[in-house]
Amino acid sequence: MASEVDVQSDVTMTDGIGARTLHLKLLRKQWQILTLQILATVALIAMYLEVVSTYVVGSIDHTMLFDSIELLIGDQLPLGDWLTGEGRDGLSRFFVPLILGMSIGGGMAFLAFQTPQMQQRIKLGFIITLIVMLVGRLILSWLAGMLFSFDLRLPNDSELQTLQWPLLMIMSIIILFIYLLPVIMGTRGIWGLSRRSVAWAIGFTLIFLGIHAILTFPLIKGQLGSYGAQFITLESQVGSPTIGLLGFKLVTQEQFNLIAIAILIMVFQESSYGVIRYLEYAYRLPESCKRDPEYVRQMDNMLNGHLRHTIGFLGLTAIATMVALGFHSVLLEIVSNTTGSQWAGQVSESIELTLTYGMVISALMFLSLMAVMRFFIPWQRVWGLIQSRLPSNETAQESGKDLIKIDA
């Protein structure tokens, strides 16, 4: 996608003074596209910090690994504490590395829009710099030693010691890169218009959550001994809800963190993929369509609709998830307030509703109620009435039909 954008960037942008077109150089600066990219970036950062604060900080974060390595080698790692976050508490350990990861991802995105020749030069310069940093001092000191002593020999211990600093530096960077991989690849995917990088960011996050869940399973965690004790685990018995809506306590803080991670992943995915999808569609339009004011207006309607749906639907998804998980609390509260009997208190103390699979029971009750209400409330008609009240709805529908015909 980046190469396609670059190829088309030299096309004339206007037919007249101030005329808008759908050429990519102009479309990428449109406020809806920039809003989606900024929204995806904010969601990526919030998702990363939420995962880190829930599972990593104080458990398996990079500063603890760096401390263990420094104790093992008996020396300080080349990366400074101000960069790695050592000596700080909580999320502050990740603030500077987060900025570093976004800078690397932004640089990779910028590189993706350069010409192939420029990309090759930058990559070659990086490889040469890496080689010089790794073995440059060793080769210079070794050759100088043989030249002045007129002796052909292998490098001695003092000369081999020059490899310690670059090797430790590369190892530290690799460790930091692994921790920052979702941020680096996500930033590159958003601003470099790369589906593969976005998929890498989401996939790595989900893989980490899956591996963490497996390692914290009681049987496996017990086999890990002291190493397993460091993992942060979610309690198998759910506590009292503390977060809710309209006076009803629905979910605990741990459950809210998990919901936030899921919603932020969806916002990041929908926003970043949306930008790539619309720009690819605009690139494939015929030249006459790119200059047609009707198509410009249609693209505006599509982008505005995507923004509304991203914020509206995912917000409703978060609320519906909270209600589904805490639906039994709502029912018990209603029964307790209306009947005043001891039934609600006895059921609320049931062990089934305090275990994690009790949340599944609660969610099934909520879904069952929604399925029953479908026979009494015409949801499609209600939603159609809401859509008819939205501005430019008729134009957006017609635009979508026309664009589908052209695409076909």
C-alpha positions as CSV (number, residue, x, y, z in Angstrom):
1,M,0.0,0.0,0.0
2,A,2.8,2.4,0.8
3,S,4.4,1.9,-2.6
4,E,1.0,2.5,-4.3
5,V,0.6,5.8,-2.4
6,D,4.1,6.9,-3.4
7,V,3.5,6.1,-7.0
8,Q,0.4,8.2,-7.2
9,S,1.7,11.1,-5.1
10,D,2.8,13.1,-8.2
11,V,-0.6,13.2,-9.8
12,T,-2.1,16.7,-10.1
13,M,-4.4,17.4,-7.2
14,T,-6.8,20.0,-8.5
15,D,-8.8,20.6,-11.6
16,G,-9.2,24.3,-10.6
17,I,-8.5,26.5,-7.7
18,G,-9.4,24.8,-4.5
19,A,-11.1,21.8,-6.2
20,R,-10.9,18.6,-4.1
21,T,-10.1,15.3,-5.6
22,L,-9.7,11.7,-4.3
23,H,-6.0,11.5,-5.2
24,L,-4.1,9.9,-2.3
25,K,-1.8,12.8,-1.6
26,L,-4.7,15.0,-0.8
27,L,-7.0,12.3,0.7
28,R,-4.4,11.3,3.3
29,K,-4.5,14.9,4.7
30,Q,-8.3,14.9,5.0
31,W,-9.5,15.4,8.6
32,Q,-11.5,12.1,8.7
33,I,-8.5,10.0,7.7
34,L,-6.2,11.8,10.2
35,T,-8.9,11.4,12.9
36,L,-9.1,7.7,12.2
37,Q,-5.3,7.4,12.3
38,I,-5.1,9.4,15.6
39,L,-7.9,7.3,17.1
40,A,-6.1,4.1,16.1
41,T,-2.9,5.4,17.6
42,V,-4.6,6.4,20.9
43,A,-6.3,3.0,21.1
44,L,-3.0,1.2,20.4
45,I,-1.2,3.1,23.2
46,A,-4.1,2.6,25.6
47,M,-4.3,-1.1,24.7
48,Y,-0.6,-1.6,25.3
49,L,-0.6,0.3,28.7
50,E,-3.8,-1.6,29.8
51,V,-2.1,-5.0,29.0
52,V,1.1,-3.9,30.7
53,S,-0.6,-2.6,33.8
54,T,-2.8,-5.7,34.1
55,Y,-0.3,-8.5,33.4
56,V,3.3,-7.2,33.2
57,V,4.2,-4.4,35.6
58,G,5.8,-5.8,38.8
59,S,5.6,-9.3,37.4
60,I,7.6,-9.9,34.2
61,D,8.4,-6.4,33.0
62,H,11.7,-5.7,31.2
63,T,13.3,-3.9,34.1
64,M,13.2,-7.0,36.2
65,L,14.9,-9.0,33.4
66,F,17.5,-6.3,33.0
67,D,18.2,-6.4,36.8
68,S,18.6,-10.2,36.6
69,I,21.1,-9.9,33.7
70,E,23.1,-7.2,35.5
71,L,23.4,-9.4,38.6
72,L,24.4,-12.3,36.4
73,I,27.2,-10.5,34.5
74,G,28.2,-8.3,37.4
75,D,28.1,-5.2,35.3
76,Q,25.8,-2.4,34.1
77,L,24.0,-2.8,30.8
78,P,24.9,-0.2,28.1
79,L,21.3,1.1,27.9
80,G,20.9,3.9,30.5
81,D,18.3,3.6,33.3
82,W,16.5,6.7,32.0
83,L,15.8,4.8,28.7
84,T,14.9,1.4,30.1
85,G,12.9,2.7,33.1
86,E,14.9,0.9,35.7
87,G,14.5,2.5,39.2
88,R,10.9,3.8,38.4
89,D,7.7,2.4,39.7
90,G,4.5,1.1,38.0
91,L,3.7,2.3,34.5
92,S,6.4,5.0,34.5
93,R,8.8,2.2,33.6
94,F,7.2,2.0,30.2
95,F,6.8,5.7,29.4
96,V,10.2,6.4,27.8
97,P,10.4,2.9,26.1
98,L,6.9,3.6,24.7
99,I,8.1,6.9,23.1
100,L,11.1,5.0,21.7
101,G,8.8,2.3,20.2
102,M,6.5,4.8,18.6
103,S,9.6,6.7,17.2
104,I,10.9,3.4,15.7
105,G,7.5,2.5,14.2
106,G,7.1,6.0,12.8
107,G,10.5,5.8,11.2
108,M,9.6,2.5,9.6
109,A,6.4,4.0,8.3
110,F,8.3,6.9,6.9
111,L,10.8,4.5,5.3
112,A,7.9,2.6,3.6
113,F,7.0,5.7,1.6
114,Q,10.5,6.3,0.2
115,T,11.6,5.2,-3.2
116,P,13.1,1.7,-3.5
117,Q,16.5,3.2,-4.1
118,M,16.3,5.3,-0.9
119,Q,15.1,2.3,1.1
120,Q,18.0,0.3,-0.1
121,R,20.5,3.0,0.8
122,I,19.0,3.4,4.3
123,K,19.0,-0.4,4.9
124,L,22.6,-0.7,3.7
125,G,23.7,2.2,5.9
126,F,22.0,0.5,8.9
127,I,23.7,-2.8,8.2
128,I,27.1,-1.2,7.8
129,T,26.6,0.8,11.0
130,L,25.6,-2.4,12.9
131,I,28.7,-4.3,11.6
132,V,31.0,-1.5,12.5
133,M,29.5,-1.2,16.0
134,L,29.8,-4.9,16.5
135,V,33.3,-5.8,15.2
136,G,34.8,-2.4,14.3
137,R,36.8,-1.9,17.4
138,L,38.0,-5.5,17.5
139,I,39.3,-5.4,13.9
140,L,41.0,-2.1,14.3
141,S,42.7,-3.0,17.6
142,W,43.7,-6.5,16.2
143,L,45.1,-5.2,13.0
144,A,46.9,-2.4,14.7
145,G,48.5,-4.9,17.2
146,M,49.7,-7.1,14.4
147,L,51.0,-4.2,12.4
148,F,53.1,-2.7,15.2
149,S,54.4,-6.0,16.5
150,F,54.9,-7.6,13.0
151,D,53.2,-10.8,14.3
152,L,50.4,-12.7,12.6
153,R,48.2,-13.9,15.4
154,L,44.7,-14.4,16.6
155,P,43.0,-11.7,18.7
156,N,44.0,-11.8,22.4
157,D,41.7,-11.5,25.4
158,S,41.9,-7.8,25.7
159,E,41.0,-7.3,22.1
160,L,38.1,-9.8,22.4
161,Q,36.8,-7.8,25.4
162,T,35.8,-5.1,22.9
163,L,33.0,-7.3,21.8
164,Q,31.3,-7.3,25.2
165,W,29.8,-3.8,25.0
166,P,28.3,-4.1,21.5
167,L,26.9,-7.6,22.2
168,L,25.3,-6.4,25.4
169,M,23.9,-3.4,23.6
170,I,22.4,-5.5,20.9
171,M,21.0,-8.0,23.4
172,S,19.4,-5.1,25.4
173,I,17.9,-3.6,22.3
174,I,16.4,-7.0,21.2
175,I,14.9,-7.5,24.7
176,L,13.4,-4.0,24.6
177,F,12.2,-4.6,21.0
178,I,10.3,-7.7,22.0
179,Y,8.5,-5.9,24.8
180,L,7.7,-3.0,22.4
181,L,6.8,-5.1,19.4
182,P,3.0,-4.3,19.5
183,V,3.7,-0.6,19.6
184,I,6.4,-0.6,16.9
185,M,4.4,-2.7,14.5
186,G,1.1,-1.0,15.3
187,T,2.5,2.4,14.7
188,R,4.1,1.3,11.4
189,G,0.8,-0.3,10.4
190,I,-1.3,2.8,11.1
191,W,0.9,5.5,9.5
192,G,2.6,3.2,7.0
193,L,-0.7,1.8,5.8
194,S,0.3,-1.8,6.3
195,R,-2.2,-4.5,7.1
196,R,0.5,-7.0,7.9
197,S,1.9,-4.8,10.6
198,V,-1.5,-4.2,12.2
199,A,-2.1,-7.9,12.2
200,W,1.4,-8.4,13.8
201,A,0.5,-6.0,16.6
202,I,-2.9,-7.6,17.3
203,G,-1.6,-11.1,16.9
204,F,1.4,-10.6,19.2
205,T,-0.9,-9.2,21.9
206,L,-3.3,-12.1,21.7
207,I,-0.5,-14.6,21.7
208,F,0.9,-13.0,24.8
209,L,-2.5,-13.1,26.5
210,G,-2.9,-16.8,25.5
211,I,0.5,-17.9,26.7
212,H,0.1,-15.9,30.0
213,A,-3.3,-17.6,30.6
214,I,-1.7,-21.1,30.0
215,L,1.3,-20.4,32.3
216,T,-1.0,-19.1,35.1
217,F,-3.2,-22.2,35.0
218,P,-2.8,-23.6,38.6
219,L,-1.3,-27.0,37.5
220,I,1.2,-25.4,35.2
221,K,2.0,-22.5,37.5
222,G,2.8,-25.0,40.3
223,Q,5.3,-26.8,38.1
224,L,7.1,-23.5,37.4
225,G,8.0,-23.0,41.1
226,S,9.5,-19.6,42.0
227,Y,9.3,-18.5,38.4
228,G,5.5,-19.1,38.3
229,A,5.0,-17.1,41.5
230,Q,6.0,-14.0,39.6
231,F,3.0,-14.1,37.2
232,I,0.0,-12.0,37.9
233,T,-3.1,-14.2,38.0
234,L,-6.8,-13.3,38.0
235,E,-8.7,-14.7,40.9
236,S,-10.9,-17.7,40.1
237,Q,-13.5,-16.4,42.5
238,V,-15.0,-13.1,41.4
239,G,-15.3,-10.4,43.9
240,S,-18.1,-7.9,44.5
241,P,-18.7,-5.6,41.5
242,T,-17.5,-2.0,41.9
243,I,-18.1,-0.5,38.4
244,G,-21.5,-0.1,36.9
245,L,-24.2,2.1,35.3
246,L,-27.3,3.8,36.5
247,G,-26.7,2.7,40.1
248,F,-26.2,-1.0,39.3
249,K,-22.8,-2.5,40.1
250,L,-22.0,-4.7,37.1
251,V,-18.3,-5.7,36.9
252,T,-15.2,-5.8,39.1
253,Q,-12.1,-3.8,38.3
254,E,-10.4,-6.9,36.8
255,Q,-13.3,-7.6,34.5
256,F,-13.4,-4.0,33.4
257,N,-9.7,-4.2,32.5
258,L,-10.3,-7.2,30.3
259,I,-13.3,-5.5,28.6
260,A,-11.2,-2.4,28.1
261,I,-8.4,-4.4,26.4
262,A,-10.9,-6.1,24.1
263,I,-12.6,-2.9,23.1
264,L,-9.3,-1.1,22.5
265,I,-8.1,-3.9,20.3
266,M,-11.3,-3.6,18.2
267,V,-11.0,0.2,18.0
268,F,-7.4,-0.1,16.9
269,Q,-8.3,-2.7,14.3
270,E,-11.4,-1.0,12.9
271,S,-9.7,2.4,12.7
272,S,-6.4,1.3,11.1
273,Y,-8.0,-1.2,8.7
274,G,-10.7,1.4,7.8
275,V,-8.0,3.9,6.7
276,I,-6.2,1.3,4.6
277,R,-9.5,0.1,3.0
278,Y,-10.7,3.5,2.0
279,L,-7.4,4.7,0.6
280,E,-7.0,1.5,-1.4
281,Y,-10.5,1.9,-2.8
282,A,-9.7,5.5,-3.7
283,Y,-6.5,4.4,-5.4
284,R,-8.4,1.9,-7.6
285,L,-11.0,4.4,-8.8
286,P,-10.7,5.6,-12.4
287,E,-9.1,9.0,-12.9
288,S,-12.4,10.6,-13.9
289,C,-14.1,9.4,-10.7
290,K,-11.3,10.8,-8.6
291,R,-12.1,14.3,-10.0
292,D,-15.9,13.9,-9.7
293,P,-17.3,16.1,-6.9
294,E,-20.1,13.5,-6.4
295,Y,-17.5,10.8,-5.5
296,V,-15.7,13.2,-3.2
297,R,-19.0,13.8,-1.4
298,Q,-19.6,10.0,-1.3
299,M,-16.2,9.4,0.3
300,D,-16.9,12.1,2.9
301,N,-20.2,10.3,3.8
302,M,-18.5,6.9,4.1
303,L,-15.7,8.3,6.3
304,N,-18.2,10.1,8.5
305,G,-20.3,7.0,8.8
306,H,-17.3,4.9,9.7
307,L,-16.4,7.4,12.5
308,R,-19.9,7.3,13.9
309,H,-20.1,3.5,13.7
310,T,-16.7,3.0,15.3
311,I,-17.5,5.2,18.3
312,G,-21.1,4.3,18.6
313,F,-21.2,0.5,18.0
314,L,-18.0,-0.2,20.0
315,G,-19.3,2.0,22.9
316,L,-22.5,0.0,22.9
317,T,-20.5,-3.2,22.7
318,A,-18.6,-2.3,25.9
319,I,-21.9,-1.4,27.7
320,A,-23.6,-4.6,26.5
321,T,-20.6,-6.7,27.7
322,M,-20.7,-5.0,31.2
323,V,-24.5,-5.6,31.4
324,A,-24.1,-9.2,30.3
325,L,-21.4,-10.0,32.9
326,G,-23.3,-8.3,35.7
327,F,-26.8,-9.2,34.6
328,H,-27.4,-11.5,37.6
329,S,-26.5,-8.5,39.9
330,V,-29.2,-6.4,38.1
331,L,-31.8,-9.2,38.5
332,L,-31.0,-9.7,42.2
333,E,-31.0,-6.0,42.9
334,I,-34.5,-5.6,41.2
335,V,-35.8,-8.7,43.1
336,S,-34.4,-7.4,46.4
337,N,-35.9,-4.0,46.0
338,T,-39.3,-5.2,44.8
339,T,-40.0,-8.3,47.0
340,G,-37.9,-7.6,50.0
341,S,-37.7,-11.4,50.5
342,Q,-34.6,-13.4,51.5
343,W,-34.5,-15.2,48.2
344,A,-32.3,-12.6,46.6
345,G,-29.8,-12.7,49.4
346,Q,-29.6,-16.5,49.4
347,V,-29.1,-16.6,45.7
348,S,-26.5,-13.8,45.7
349,E,-24.4,-15.9,48.1
350,S,-24.5,-18.9,45.8
351,I,-21.0,-20.2,45.0
352,E,-21.9,-20.6,41.3
353,L,-22.3,-16.9,40.8
354,T,-19.0,-16.1,42.5
355,L,-16.9,-18.3,40.3
356,T,-15.7,-17.4,36.8
357,Y,-18.1,-19.7,35.0
358,G,-20.9,-17.8,36.9
359,M,-20.2,-15.0,34.5
360,V,-21.0,-17.3,31.6
361,I,-24.3,-18.1,33.2
362,S,-25.0,-14.4,33.7
363,A,-24.2,-13.7,30.1
364,L,-26.4,-16.5,28.8
365,M,-29.3,-15.2,30.8
366,F,-28.8,-11.7,29.2
367,L,-28.6,-13.2,25.7
368,S,-31.7,-15.3,26.4
369,L,-33.6,-12.2,27.5
370,M,-32.5,-10.2,24.4
371,A,-33.6,-13.1,22.2
372,V,-37.0,-13.2,23.8
373,M,-37.4,-9.4,23.5
374,R,-36.7,-9.7,19.8
375,F,-40.2,-11.2,19.4
376,F,-41.8,-8.1,21.1
377,I,-39.6,-5.2,19.9
378,P,-38.9,-4.7,16.2
379,W,-35.3,-3.9,16.5
380,Q,-34.8,-3.5,12.8
381,R,-37.6,-1.0,12.5
382,V,-36.3,0.9,15.6
383,W,-32.8,1.0,14.1
384,G,-34.1,2.1,10.7
385,L,-36.0,4.9,12.4
386,I,-32.8,6.0,14.1
387,Q,-30.8,5.9,10.9
388,S,-33.5,7.9,9.1
389,R,-33.0,10.7,11.7
390,L,-29.2,10.8,11.0
391,P,-28.0,13.7,8.8
392,S,-27.2,12.8,5.1
393,N,-28.4,9.2,5.7
394,E,-30.2,9.0,2.3
395,T,-27.2,10.4,0.5
396,A,-24.8,8.0,2.2
397,Q,-27.0,5.0,1.3
398,E,-27.1,6.1,-2.4
399,S,-23.4,6.7,-2.3
400,G,-22.7,3.3,-1.0
401,K,-24.8,1.7,-3.8
402,D,-23.0,3.7,-6.5
403,L,-19.6,2.9,-5.1
404,I,-20.5,-0.8,-5.0
405,K,-21.5,-0.7,-8.6
406,I,-18.3,1.0,-9.7
407,D,-16.2,-1.4,-7.7
408,A,-18.0,-4.4,-9.2
